[in-house]
Amino acid sequence: MQRDPGKDDASAAATTEASGGRKEDQIVAGDDAACKRRANLIAHAALAGIVVTPQADGSFLLRRWSLSREVGDVDELEQALRLQGVRL
């Protein structure tokens, strides 16, 4: 079964227009500073070879090589990454 690309494009355009603007603008506008900070810290950790896993209770699990460490919140995450030598 082939899909009709014109129909898909038209419905996507209608959805974007009805919601008040470009899709990219809405994605950025929906993010808040705390989410961006958290994502930035996780990305910097990944570049340094550290895996950061957010936990359900708001804490984070840091793993590097065979070692792991749990930190309580984003501030502690930033401090732990700085101690590991991650440039933020």
N, C-alpha and C positions, 0 to 999 in steps of 0.2 A: 504494500500500500504506500503510495507516494503522498507526501504532505504538500500542501499548497503554501509556498513561501510567502506569497502576497497576503494571504489570510493571516498568517502568524505575525508578519510585520505590522499589519494594520491593527490587530488586536493589541500588540505590545505598545504601539504608538498611542492608541486610545487609552490604554491603562496609564501610560506616562502622562499624557495630557490631562486626564481626569484627576490625577493625583497632584497636579500643580507644577510640573517642571521636568527637567531632565532627570533621568534615572541616577546618574552619577552624583548630582547635587543632593538628592535625597539620601543616598547611602552615606555621604560624608556628614550631612546635617544630622543624621540619626545617631552618630557616634558622639560620645561625650569624652571629656578630657581624661577621666579615670580609665576608660577602656583603651584609649590611645596610649596612655602611659604604660599600662600593663602589657599591651601588645609590643610596644617599643622595647621594654625590658626583656620580654621573652625572645624577641628577634635578636637583640644584642647578645643574649646568652647563647642562642643557637650559633651565632657566628663564632663564639668562643668555644664551641663544642660542649655546651652544657644544655641538657634537656630540662625544660621547666614544664611541669605538669600541674595545671590548676586542679585543685581538689573541690569537692562539693561544699565543704564548709568555709571556703574562701581562702584557705591556706594554699601553699604551693610546695611541690616536691621537686627538688633540684637533684639531678643525677649527672655524674661525670665519671667515666670509667666504671669502676665497681663500687663507687661511693655514692651515698645519697644523704640528703639533708632536707628536713621539712622546715619551712618558714611560715610564720603566721599571717602576714599580710603583704601588701605591695611595698610598704616602706622597708620591712625586713628583707624582702626579696631584693630590693635595690642595694641595701647594705651588704647582703651576702654576696651579690654579684661583684660589688666593688672589692670585697675581701678576696675574691677569686681572681682579681686582676682584670675584670671586664671593663673596657672603656665605654662609658656611657655619655 
